[in-house]
Amino acid sequence: MIVLTGDCREHMPSHGPFDIILADPPYGETSLAWDRRLEGWLALARAALKPTGSIWVFGSLHSFMATAERFADVKLRLAQEIVWEKQNGTCFHADRFTRVHELAVQCYPGEAAWRDIYNDVQTTPDAAARTVHRKQRPPHTGHIDAGHYVSHDGGPRLMRSVIYMRNAHGRAIHPTETPSALPEILIRTSCPEGDLFGDFFAGSGAAGEACRLSGRRHLGCEIDPDMAAKARARLASVLPFDGGGAS
Ligand SMILES: C[S@@+](CC[C@H](N)C(=O)[O-])C[C@H]1O[C@@H](n2cnc3c(N)ncnc32)[C@H](O)[C@@H]1O
């Protein structure tokens, strides 16, 4: 687990190729000093990605629409997106709705086939109770009537694309900190255990923590030296993944 201090455009490319890249760049939508849209990083990230890897980018619809051409220019194809729903959000003067969500979009190299991009389907155990209908069995399996039973935990289901998760409000060390359980879902889906994860805008190290907990190798980069130091301290305090094997 390493967090470099500096500009990701300068420091990250030489450390590739990465199996997965996550980028939570400044959206460039507020007057905050650090919130300036950054140019050039996407092409460099794309060049530092393995052919079977993918890039998850966080953003708003505004920020994706404003940068759509950059994705096309470097031949990154849009695969799917998730919505992170938060318990609270932001609201600007002219807004009609309080914004309580962020988007994260997964893209992959245009010359690759989607089926070749690493994917480990994630399921959720929190589905609601449901009635499971059974079909009539063929006679040679013995006489079992069609019927139904109630599955009280609902059984495992494919994870939903809208993911509700409380943000780190009140205990965050970064003003736009992601709860580490969110990148952990993306990491488990898109990066094999032991592989290399590139965290281009590391912030508080939330994604690094997710890597440490899930057994992926992490290399992050953060331009703000104070924040980078906080991220390093955070990661040093997280117990490493032990692989889950018998001891
Ligand atoms: C939206 S925040 C990321 C927050 C992070 N997801 C977290 O959970 O803490 C974007 C971060 O990118 C950093 N940043 C801005 N420009 C950068 C650059 N050129 N290279 C590396 N980091 C940069 C900012 O300092 C900021 O901490």
The ligand as a Gaussian input file, in Angstrom:
#p B3LYP/6-31G(d) Opt

LIG

0 1
 C      -12.675000      14.021000      -5.176000
 S      -11.217000      13.986000      -4.245000
 C      -10.956000      12.247000      -3.918000
 C      -11.506000      11.812000      -2.602000
 C      -11.282000      10.332000      -2.334000
 N      -12.138000       9.525000      -3.169000
 C      -11.531000       9.975000      -0.881000
 O      -12.400000       9.126000      -0.613000
 O      -10.878000      10.530000      -0.017000
 C      -10.010000      14.364000      -5.433000
 C       -8.601000      14.409000      -4.904000
 O       -7.704000      14.524000      -6.003000
 C       -6.615000      15.303000      -5.600000
 N       -5.946000      15.793000      -6.831000
 C       -6.267000      16.871000      -7.584000
 N       -5.437000      16.971000      -8.633000
 C       -4.589000      15.918000      -8.538000
 C       -3.501000      15.473000      -9.346000
 N       -3.112000      16.129000     -10.445000
 N       -2.837000      14.343000      -8.971000
 C       -3.201000      13.668000      -7.841000
 N       -4.216000      14.063000      -7.039000
 C       -4.905000      15.166000      -7.387000
 C       -7.242000      16.392000      -4.724000
 O       -6.281000      16.954000      -3.849000
 C       -8.308000      15.580000      -3.990000
 O       -7.827000      15.096000      -2.751000

